[in-house]
Amino acid sequence: MPKFNNSFKSPEHIEETIVDENGAVIGTIRIKPSGILWKAKSQQKFKKVDLKTFLAWIDDPKTKAKLVTK
């Protein structure tokens, strides 16, 4: 098979801006293979939690996280 000069590059992270019901920015969430990052609107730096910690938190009954159908 020939070697190609060009290729697709997958993103290193997925980032979304979170807005409230009025469209005002609340903050930014960034998802990486290594963890979840959060930055409030007025902050310059992200706060990070590794995936192992996030999974333990989200599965804890105290969080009252609910299963979704979609």
GUPA-641542 format. One record per residue: residue number from 1; x, y, z of N, C-alpha, C in turn; residue in one letter. Coordinates in Angstrom, 3 decimals. Last residue first. Example, Ala and Ser with C-alpha at 12.3 -4.5 7.8 and 13.67 -1.06 7.14 Angstrom:
REM GUPA-641542
{seq: 2 n.px: 12.850 n.py: -2.250 n.pz: 7.080 ca.px: 13.670 ca.py: -1.060 ca.pz: 7.140 c.px: 12.900 c.py: 0.030 c.pz: 7.870 type: S}
{seq: 1 n.px: 13.190 n.py: -5.690 n.pz: 7.800 ca.px: 12.300 ca.py: -4.500 ca.pz: 7.800 c.px: 13.200 c.py: -3.300 c.pz: 7.800 type: A}
REM end
This chain:
REM GUPA-641542
{seq: 70 n.px: -31.152 n.py: 8.664 n.pz: 26.062 ca.px: -30.509 ca.py: 9.151 ca.pz: 24.838 c.px: -29.252 c.py: 9.877 c.pz: 25.142 type: K}
{seq: 69 n.px: -31.876 n.py: 7.885 n.pz: 28.569 ca.px: -32.206 ca.py: 6.992 ca.pz: 27.466 c.px: -31.545 c.py: 7.425 c.pz: 26.172 type: T}
{seq: 68 n.px: -29.796 n.py: 7.973 n.pz: 31.490 ca.px: -30.584 ca.py: 8.637 ca.pz: 30.458 c.px: -30.815 c.py: 7.671 c.pz: 29.299 type: V}
{seq: 67 n.px: -29.636 n.py: 7.523 n.pz: 35.000 ca.px: -29.409 ca.py: 6.989 ca.pz: 33.672 c.px: -30.304 c.py: 7.724 c.pz: 32.687 type: L}
{seq: 66 n.px: -28.600 n.py: 10.096 n.pz: 37.266 ca.px: -29.634 ca.py: 9.224 ca.pz: 36.707 c.px: -29.212 c.py: 8.737 c.pz: 35.333 type: K}
{seq: 65 n.px: -26.962 n.py: 10.775 n.pz: 40.309 ca.px: -26.906 ca.py: 10.781 ca.pz: 38.846 c.px: -27.886 c.py: 9.747 c.pz: 38.319 type: A}
{seq: 64 n.px: -26.702 n.py: 11.172 n.pz: 43.028 ca.px: -28.054 ca.py: 11.042 ca.pz: 42.471 c.px: -28.068 c.py: 11.184 c.pz: 40.951 type: K}
{seq: 63 n.px: -24.444 n.py: 11.198 n.pz: 44.481 ca.px: -24.555 ca.py: 12.219 ca.pz: 43.431 c.px: -25.956 c.py: 12.260 c.pz: 42.839 type: T}
{seq: 62 n.px: -24.669 n.py: 8.972 n.pz: 46.115 ca.px: -24.845 ca.py: 10.298 ca.pz: 46.722 c.px: -24.984 c.py: 11.403 c.pz: 45.674 type: K}
{seq: 61 n.px: -23.929 n.py: 6.725 n.pz: 44.604 ca.px: -25.357 ca.py: 7.037 ca.pz: 44.778 c.px: -25.615 c.py: 8.431 c.pz: 45.374 type: P}
{seq: 60 n.px: -21.314 n.py: 7.113 n.pz: 42.306 ca.px: -21.670 ca.py: 7.151 ca.pz: 43.724 c.px: -23.146 c.py: 7.522 c.pz: 43.867 type: D}
{seq: 59 n.px: -20.671 n.py: 7.465 n.pz: 39.668 ca.px: -21.339 ca.py: 6.213 ca.pz: 40.037 c.px: -21.748 c.py: 6.160 c.pz: 41.504 type: D}
{seq: 58 n.px: -19.313 n.py: 9.875 n.pz: 39.696 ca.px: -20.587 ca.py: 9.812 ca.pz: 38.973 c.px: -21.363 c.py: 8.545 c.pz: 39.322 type: I}
{seq: 57 n.px: -16.976 n.py: 9.193 n.pz: 41.250 ca.px: -17.932 ca.py: 10.215 ca.pz: 41.685 c.px: -19.295 c.py: 10.033 c.pz: 41.015 type: W}
{seq: 56 n.px: -15.698 n.py: 7.253 n.pz: 39.687 ca.px: -16.078 ca.py: 6.930 ca.pz: 41.070 c.px: -17.138 c.py: 7.910 c.pz: 41.569 type: A}
{seq: 55 n.px: -15.279 n.py: 8.780 n.pz: 37.365 ca.px: -16.137 ca.py: 7.596 ca.pz: 37.329 c.px: -16.591 c.py: 7.189 c.pz: 38.719 type: L}
{seq: 54 n.px: -13.490 n.py: 10.752 n.pz: 38.340 ca.px: -14.792 ca.py: 11.134 ca.pz: 37.808 c.px: -15.759 c.py: 9.950 c.pz: 37.813 type: F}
{seq: 53 n.px: -11.284 n.py: 9.142 n.pz: 39.000 ca.px: -11.970 ca.py: 9.903 ca.pz: 40.044 c.px: -13.365 c.py: 10.307 c.pz: 39.583 type: T}
{seq: 52 n.px: -10.638 n.py: 8.196 n.pz: 36.416 ca.px: -10.906 ca.py: 7.247 ca.pz: 37.502 c.px: -11.687 c.py: 7.936 c.pz: 38.632 type: K}
{seq: 51 n.px: -10.075 n.py: 10.543 n.pz: 34.980 ca.px: -11.264 ca.py: 9.763 ca.pz: 34.670 c.px: -11.627 c.py: 8.777 c.pz: 35.769 type: L}
{seq: 50 n.px: -9.094 n.py: 13.367 n.pz: 37.060 ca.px: -8.808 ca.py: 12.238 ca.pz: 36.180 c.px: -10.068 c.py: 11.386 c.pz: 36.002 type: D}
{seq: 49 n.px: -9.972 n.py: 16.744 n.pz: 36.761 ca.px: -10.133 ca.py: 15.525 ca.pz: 37.546 c.px: -9.868 c.py: 14.358 c.pz: 36.584 type: V}
{seq: 48 n.px: -8.999 n.py: 20.173 n.pz: 36.804 ca.px: -9.019 ca.py: 18.861 ca.pz: 36.170 c.px: -9.239 c.py: 17.759 c.pz: 37.192 type: K}
{seq: 47 n.px: -9.759 n.py: 23.484 n.pz: 35.901 ca.px: -9.634 ca.py: 22.528 ca.pz: 36.997 c.px: -9.798 c.py: 21.160 c.pz: 36.358 type: K}
{seq: 46 n.px: -8.070 n.py: 25.876 n.pz: 33.793 ca.px: -8.999 ca.py: 24.778 ca.pz: 34.004 c.px: -8.709 c.py: 24.058 c.pz: 35.312 type: F}
{seq: 45 n.px: -7.695 n.py: 29.445 n.pz: 34.141 ca.px: -7.164 ca.py: 28.082 ca.pz: 34.078 c.px: -8.269 c.py: 27.066 c.pz: 34.354 type: K}
{seq: 44 n.px: -9.132 n.py: 31.775 n.pz: 34.337 ca.px: -8.138 ca.py: 31.681 ca.pz: 33.267 c.px: -7.648 c.py: 30.249 c.pz: 33.073 type: Q}
{seq: 43 n.px: -12.644 n.py: 32.438 n.pz: 34.939 ca.px: -11.363 ca.py: 31.824 ca.pz: 35.278 c.px: -10.435 c.py: 31.759 c.pz: 34.070 type: Q}
{seq: 42 n.px: -15.198 n.py: 33.258 n.pz: 34.367 ca.px: -14.247 ca.py: 34.284 ca.pz: 34.797 c.px: -12.850 c.py: 33.733 c.pz: 35.109 type: S}
{seq: 41 n.px: -16.533 n.py: 30.826 n.pz: 33.640 ca.px: -16.409 ca.py: 31.955 ca.pz: 32.711 c.px: -15.312 c.py: 32.931 c.pz: 33.104 type: K}
{seq: 40 n.px: -14.697 n.py: 27.940 n.pz: 34.795 ca.px: -15.798 ca.py: 28.898 ca.pz: 34.895 c.px: -15.500 c.py: 30.099 c.pz: 34.003 type: A}
{seq: 39 n.px: -13.687 n.py: 25.002 n.pz: 33.424 ca.px: -13.236 ca.py: 26.379 ca.pz: 33.639 c.px: -14.458 c.py: 27.271 c.pz: 33.668 type: K}
{seq: 38 n.px: -12.750 n.py: 21.625 n.pz: 33.721 ca.px: -13.798 ca.py: 22.641 ca.pz: 33.848 c.px: -13.164 c.py: 23.993 c.pz: 34.100 type: W}
{seq: 37 n.px: -12.029 n.py: 18.424 n.pz: 32.323 ca.px: -11.567 ca.py: 19.732 ca.pz: 32.764 c.px: -12.732 c.py: 20.715 c.pz: 32.767 type: L}
{seq: 36 n.px: -11.452 n.py: 15.022 n.pz: 32.796 ca.px: -12.465 ca.py: 16.041 ca.pz: 32.543 c.px: -11.948 c.py: 17.360 c.pz: 33.117 type: I}
{seq: 35 n.px: -8.886 n.py: 12.865 n.pz: 31.301 ca.px: -9.730 ca.py: 13.431 ca.pz: 32.346 c.px: -10.724 c.py: 14.447 c.pz: 31.838 type: G}
{seq: 34 n.px: -7.543 n.py: 11.608 n.pz: 29.233 ca.px: -6.951 ca.py: 11.545 ca.pz: 30.571 c.px: -7.845 c.py: 12.107 c.pz: 31.663 type: S}
{seq: 33 n.px: -8.900 n.py: 12.137 n.pz: 26.912 ca.px: -8.769 ca.py: 10.744 ca.pz: 27.320 c.px: -8.237 c.py: 10.598 c.pz: 28.752 type: P}
{seq: 32 n.px: -10.971 n.py: 14.987 n.pz: 27.742 ca.px: -9.752 ca.py: 14.400 ca.pz: 27.194 c.px: -9.713 c.py: 12.925 c.pz: 27.580 type: K}
{seq: 31 n.px: -13.175 n.py: 17.600 n.pz: 27.466 ca.px: -13.069 ca.py: 16.165 ca.pz: 27.711 c.px: -11.844 c.py: 15.638 c.pz: 26.974 type: I}
{seq: 30 n.px: -14.056 n.py: 20.550 n.pz: 29.006 ca.px: -13.150 ca.py: 19.936 ca.pz: 28.045 c.px: -12.998 c.py: 18.469 c.pz: 28.435 type: R}
{seq: 29 n.px: -16.318 n.py: 23.194 n.pz: 29.348 ca.px: -15.957 ca.py: 21.837 ca.pz: 29.740 c.px: -15.105 c.py: 21.248 c.pz: 28.622 type: I}
{seq: 28 n.px: -16.653 n.py: 26.483 n.pz: 30.493 ca.px: -16.207 ca.py: 25.600 ca.pz: 29.427 c.px: -15.869 c.py: 24.244 c.pz: 30.015 type: T}
{seq: 27 n.px: -19.421 n.py: 28.592 n.pz: 31.567 ca.px: -18.055 ca.py: 28.095 ca.pz: 31.589 c.px: -17.783 c.py: 27.177 c.pz: 30.413 type: G}
{seq: 26 n.px: -21.603 n.py: 30.232 n.pz: 31.091 ca.px: -21.336 ca.py: 29.779 ca.pz: 32.456 c.px: -19.886 c.py: 29.334 c.pz: 32.571 type: I}
{seq: 25 n.px: -22.710 n.py: 32.853 n.pz: 29.069 ca.px: -21.709 ca.py: 31.807 ca.pz: 29.257 c.px: -21.518 c.py: 31.512 c.pz: 30.745 type: V}
{seq: 24 n.px: -26.154 n.py: 33.319 n.pz: 28.428 ca.px: -24.934 ca.py: 33.819 ca.pz: 29.053 c.px: -23.980 c.py: 32.649 c.pz: 29.330 type: A}
{seq: 23 n.px: -28.571 n.py: 32.401 n.pz: 27.513 ca.px: -27.464 ca.py: 32.436 ca.pz: 26.563 c.px: -26.173 c.py: 32.987 c.pz: 27.132 type: G}
{seq: 22 n.px: -30.479 n.py: 32.014 n.pz: 29.373 ca.px: -30.485 ca.py: 33.314 ca.pz: 28.701 c.px: -29.365 c.py: 33.451 c.pz: 27.671 type: N}
{seq: 21 n.px: -29.939 n.py: 29.563 n.pz: 30.494 ca.px: -31.172 ca.py: 29.701 ca.pz: 29.722 c.px: -31.271 c.py: 31.025 c.pz: 28.973 type: E}
{seq: 20 n.px: -26.293 n.py: 29.452 n.pz: 30.029 ca.px: -27.529 ca.py: 29.317 ca.pz: 30.808 c.px: -28.742 c.py: 29.547 c.pz: 29.903 type: D}
{seq: 19 n.px: -23.808 n.py: 27.417 n.pz: 28.364 ca.px: -24.542 ca.py: 28.674 ca.pz: 28.547 c.px: -25.796 c.py: 28.418 c.pz: 29.362 type: V}
{seq: 18 n.px: -20.617 n.py: 26.112 n.pz: 27.910 ca.px: -21.908 ca.py: 25.913 ca.pz: 28.557 c.px: -22.540 c.py: 27.286 c.pz: 28.782 type: I}
{seq: 17 n.px: -18.703 n.py: 25.067 n.pz: 25.206 ca.px: -19.042 ca.py: 26.196 ca.pz: 26.064 c.px: -20.447 c.py: 25.965 c.pz: 26.604 type: T}
{seq: 16 n.px: -16.597 n.py: 22.231 n.pz: 24.877 ca.px: -17.897 ca.py: 22.860 ca.pz: 24.690 c.px: -18.064 c.py: 24.011 c.pz: 25.670 type: E}
{seq: 15 n.px: -14.227 n.py: 20.158 n.pz: 23.333 ca.px: -14.478 ca.py: 21.306 ca.pz: 24.203 c.px: -15.826 c.py: 21.925 c.pz: 23.851 type: E}
{seq: 14 n.px: -12.296 n.py: 17.309 n.pz: 23.259 ca.px: -13.575 ca.py: 17.881 ca.pz: 22.845 c.px: -13.880 c.py: 18.997 c.pz: 23.837 type: I}
{seq: 13 n.px: -8.896 n.py: 16.745 n.pz: 22.178 ca.px: -9.933 ca.py: 16.909 ca.pz: 23.189 c.px: -11.210 c.py: 17.428 c.pz: 22.526 type: H}
{seq: 12 n.px: -7.473 n.py: 16.218 n.pz: 19.972 ca.px: -6.885 ca.py: 15.787 ca.pz: 21.234 c.px: -7.879 c.py: 15.917 c.pz: 22.375 type: E}
{seq: 11 n.px: -9.133 n.py: 14.999 n.pz: 17.025 ca.px: -8.893 ca.py: 16.048 ca.pz: 18.015 c.px: -8.322 c.py: 15.453 c.pz: 19.307 type: P}
{seq: 10 n.px: -7.256 n.py: 13.165 n.pz: 14.574 ca.px: -8.367 ca.py: 13.245 ca.pz: 15.520 c.px: -8.085 c.py: 14.353 c.pz: 16.518 type: S}
{seq: 9 n.px: -6.366 n.py: 13.912 n.pz: 11.409 ca.px: -5.891 ca.py: 13.962 ca.pz: 12.784 c.px: -7.111 c.py: 14.109 c.pz: 13.678 type: K}
{seq: 8 n.px: -5.857 n.py: 12.249 n.pz: 8.329 ca.px: -6.779 ca.py: 12.876 ca.pz: 9.272 c.px: -6.141 c.py: 12.863 c.pz: 10.643 type: F}
{seq: 7 n.px: -3.105 n.py: 13.046 n.pz: 6.116 ca.px: -3.903 ca.py: 12.132 ca.pz: 6.918 c.px: -4.872 c.py: 12.931 c.pz: 7.769 type: S}
{seq: 6 n.px: -0.774 n.py: 13.057 n.pz: 3.368 ca.px: -1.788 ca.py: 13.689 ca.pz: 4.202 c.px: -2.563 c.py: 12.632 c.pz: 4.986 type: N}
{seq: 5 n.px: 0.908 n.py: 11.379 n.pz: 1.990 ca.px: 1.474 ca.py: 12.565 ca.pz: 2.631 c.px: 0.506 c.py: 13.194 c.pz: 3.618 type: N}
{seq: 4 n.px: 0.859 n.py: 7.790 n.pz: 2.179 ca.px: 0.218 ca.py: 9.055 ca.pz: 1.839 c.px: 0.876 c.py: 10.194 c.pz: 2.600 type: F}
{seq: 3 n.px: 2.384 n.py: 4.997 n.pz: 0.714 ca.px: 2.382 ca.py: 5.916 ca.pz: 1.853 c.px: 1.788 c.py: 7.241 c.pz: 1.383 type: K}
{seq: 2 n.px: 0.584 n.py: 2.246 n.pz: -0.820 ca.px: 1.438 ca.py: 3.445 ca.pz: -0.880 c.px: 1.311 c.py: 4.299 c.pz: 0.381 type: P}
{seq: 1 n.px: 0.853 n.py: -1.181 n.pz: 0.000 ca.px: 0.000 ca.py: 0.000 ca.pz: 0.000 c.px: 0.894 c.py: 1.237 c.pz: 0.000 type: M}
REM end
